Amino acid sequence: MILGHASVHQICLTRNYLVVFNANLVLNTSSLVEPLTPLLWKWLVESRTIEVPRNLRVLYRWLRIRLREATPDHVCPVYFIHKNDIRRALKSGARELPAKRVDLMWELTHALTDYDDEDDVVTIFAQHNVGADPADQMEAGDRLIGGGIVPDSLLGMFSSATDLNQVRRHVVDLRRGTVETRAFPHPDDREHFPFGLNILPPLQISPYLSEHDTSATPNLLRTCRRLDATYWVAGGWLPQTMSARVFANFRRGRPDDNWPPRRLIPVPEFIERISDPQNTVRFYRLDHEMRLDSAYAFEPGWFMAAPIFVPRPNSQSTRDGYIVALVWGPDHPDMEIWIWDAAQPLDNGPICTLGPGPHEQGIRPGFPLHSAWVDRGGIDEWERPPYEVPTIEMPTYLKLLELGTIGAGVLRRLWQQGR
């Protein structure tokens, strides 16, 4: 199966289906050679010329912008592959599988699914990062919407979304070919507008055993068939990553006066509504019907990454356990660990916060977009699966290109940090 325009970023499992999502990660020529071009520019031009002609600098900048100008499609294809078809293909050695395709409106980054899919009805809870391309990044010299230049410390970070983001529940009837959708927040809902600013990956149950596994290892998948609650993080207003270049790219690709609309909120209105210091990080819970259950609003300057769910013994619900969050404050670079009791409203605040004491060295990990929890029993009982999956050997030139791209990215970051 070949997907055009973007990439497969996530796979979900239901009882009978493998669900494959196309993601709003635009892959183009510049994306592949991006780490190399600044190093080549420095080596070939700037280090060998006292003053690079202004028109040459302008041309170089124009080429880089045009190479990166592609914006994600505002329709996301989702493929549903029946597990029986996979089993038959593995048994017969077939190389192709039938799949049902359903197009969901607006670009999609991450998703969750209910495990139950009775009568071929699949329920999807999707993170729609509308007006965003996580494959894009903050580049040296990027001007910010609010004024100034992007800080060197944020080079390489993904840029802010240029439109309202939404959590959407899609109920897909594969037999009838219909989709029923509910979204939060609505563009006209000013009260809940901050909950749609730069949405991050949601809390996800990550079962590591089949539902048919007979070991004593705890397995939430065996008991939690329906997500009675989902948890999300909105990154809030991030003026340091609001690149004017990215906003211009999306505005050219999705003009405000286009019909049918290719934006949820026009650019001028969106910038006006987003530029509010009270639009801080929100950690919130939605019930199965997409109603806001409870939320925790962080103080300005605080940030939270994707949460982790730790179920209580014999848990059968995403409300029965603890939520572990990785949190950063504005006054020091050390990460803190905050823990909520999922049985209580989130606005009650964490029941425990862990951080370095005076004169202690804190922990400073990279930016954790994804995370999962495995209990002690899961580690002790783990065994290598009995099946093997054949791999496809990549051509040597692709391996060398990938190695060069990764190596150039590392060198670029080292050079930036050493300046």
BELVEN-V956145 format. One record per helix or strand. SS is the DSSP state (helix for helix, strand for strand). FROM is the first residue (numbers start at 1). TO is the last residue. If there is no record, write none. Layout:
<<SS/FROM/TO> <SS/FROM/TO>>
//
This chain:
<<strand/7/13> <strand/17/23> <helix/29/44> <helix/46/48> <helix/54/67> <strand/75/82> <helix/83/92> <strand/100/105> <strand/110/113> <helix/118/120> <strand/121/128> <strand/143/144> <strand/149/149> <helix/152/154> <strand/166/173> <strand/178/184> <helix/193/196> <strand/199/200> <helix/220/222> <strand/229/234> <helix/239/241> <strand/243/243> <helix/244/253> <helix/267/274> <strand/282/287> <strand/292/297> <strand/303/304> <strand/308/311> <strand/321/328> <strand/335/341> <helix/346/348> <strand/352/354> <strand/363/363> <helix/376/381> <helix/396/418>>
//
